[in-house]
Amino acid sequence: MTIGLDKQKKLHFDLSNVGLRAHATAAGLLQLCMELRRAGVLDDDAVERIKGAIACDIEVSAPRSVATPQFRRDIKARLDRLFAGEEKVGCADALAFGGGTGDESGHQGHA
């Protein structure tokens, strides 16, 4: 299930207005997904849809000059690493502004 761009923008705005903090929310969502996957509640397709929804929201909030096909691939690669447990939730500055080099070591945070 995917939602249109207008609905995605509204969702982004609504989530921002609720005051959700990105790191805390991302860490909680990531942990919840891993727990539900281990319990057999979420299958691979469900996790892919969740990552797709996250990637869409990141893309919606990015400046037009940054929202390129490569930016989308970078987002997807980072989400894949996060959901695989290979990377911790951390600073997204390099990714958010298109400066991702693949070396996020200086931007690691605690999940």
C-alpha positions as CSV (number, residue, x, y, z in Angstrom):
1,M,0.0,0.0,0.0
2,T,1.4,3.4,-1.0
3,I,-0.1,6.8,-0.5
4,G,0.0,9.7,-2.8
5,L,2.4,12.7,-2.5
6,D,-0.3,15.0,-1.2
7,K,-1.3,12.6,1.5
8,Q,2.4,11.9,2.3
9,K,3.0,15.7,2.7
10,K,0.0,16.0,5.0
11,L,1.2,13.0,7.1
12,H,4.7,14.6,7.4
13,F,3.1,17.9,8.5
14,D,0.8,16.2,11.0
15,L,3.7,14.1,12.5
16,S,5.7,17.3,12.8
17,N,2.9,19.1,14.6
18,V,2.5,16.2,17.1
19,G,6.1,17.0,18.2
20,L,7.6,13.6,17.6
21,R,11.3,13.7,17.9
22,A,13.1,12.0,15.1
23,H,15.8,10.0,16.9
24,A,13.5,8.8,19.7
25,T,10.7,7.9,17.3
26,A,13.1,6.3,14.8
27,A,14.8,4.2,17.5
28,G,11.4,3.1,18.9
29,L,10.0,2.2,15.4
30,L,13.1,0.3,14.5
31,Q,13.1,-1.7,17.7
32,L,9.3,-2.4,17.3
33,C,9.8,-3.6,13.8
34,M,12.7,-5.9,14.8
35,E,10.6,-7.3,17.6
36,L,7.6,-7.9,15.5
37,R,9.7,-9.5,12.8
38,R,11.3,-11.8,15.3
39,A,7.8,-12.8,16.6
40,G,6.7,-13.6,13.0
41,V,4.1,-10.8,13.0
42,L,5.8,-8.8,10.2
43,D,7.1,-10.4,7.1
44,D,9.7,-9.1,4.7
45,D,7.1,-7.4,2.5
46,A,5.6,-5.5,5.5
47,V,9.1,-4.3,6.5
48,E,9.7,-3.1,2.9
49,R,6.5,-1.2,3.0
50,I,7.5,0.4,6.3
51,K,10.9,1.4,4.9
52,G,9.2,2.7,1.8
53,A,6.9,5.0,3.9
54,I,9.9,6.3,5.8
55,A,11.8,6.9,2.6
56,C,8.8,8.8,1.1
57,D,8.6,11.1,4.1
58,I,12.3,11.8,4.0
59,E,12.0,12.6,0.3
60,V,9.0,14.8,0.8
61,S,10.9,16.9,3.4
62,A,14.1,17.2,1.3
63,P,14.9,20.3,-0.8
64,R,14.1,19.8,-4.5
65,S,17.8,20.1,-5.3
66,V,18.5,17.1,-3.1
67,A,15.6,14.9,-3.9
68,T,17.2,13.0,-6.8
69,P,17.1,9.3,-7.7
70,Q,20.5,8.9,-6.1
71,F,19.2,10.5,-2.9
72,R,16.4,7.9,-2.9
73,R,18.9,5.1,-3.4
74,D,21.0,6.5,-0.5
75,I,18.0,6.6,1.8
76,K,17.0,3.1,0.9
77,A,20.5,1.8,1.5
78,R,20.7,3.4,4.9
79,L,17.3,2.1,5.9
80,D,18.3,-1.4,4.8
81,R,21.4,-1.1,7.0
82,L,19.3,0.2,9.9
83,F,16.7,-2.5,9.7
84,A,19.4,-5.2,9.3
85,G,21.0,-3.9,12.6
86,E,24.2,-2.9,10.7
87,E,23.9,0.8,11.6
88,K,22.6,2.7,14.6
89,V,20.1,5.6,14.3
90,G,22.3,8.6,14.3
91,C,22.7,12.0,12.7
92,A,21.2,12.2,9.2
93,D,22.9,15.5,8.2
94,A,25.1,13.9,5.6
95,L,22.2,12.0,4.0
96,A,19.7,14.9,4.4
97,F,21.8,17.3,2.4
98,G,23.1,14.9,-0.2
99,G,26.6,14.7,1.3
100,G,26.4,11.0,2.2
101,T,29.7,9.3,1.3
102,G,28.7,5.9,2.7
103,D,31.0,6.6,5.7
104,E,28.6,7.6,8.4
105,S,31.1,6.7,11.2
106,G,31.3,10.3,12.3
107,H,27.5,10.5,12.6
108,Q,26.8,7.4,14.6
109,G,24.5,7.9,17.6
110,H,22.8,5.6,20.0
111,A,19.7,3.8,19.0
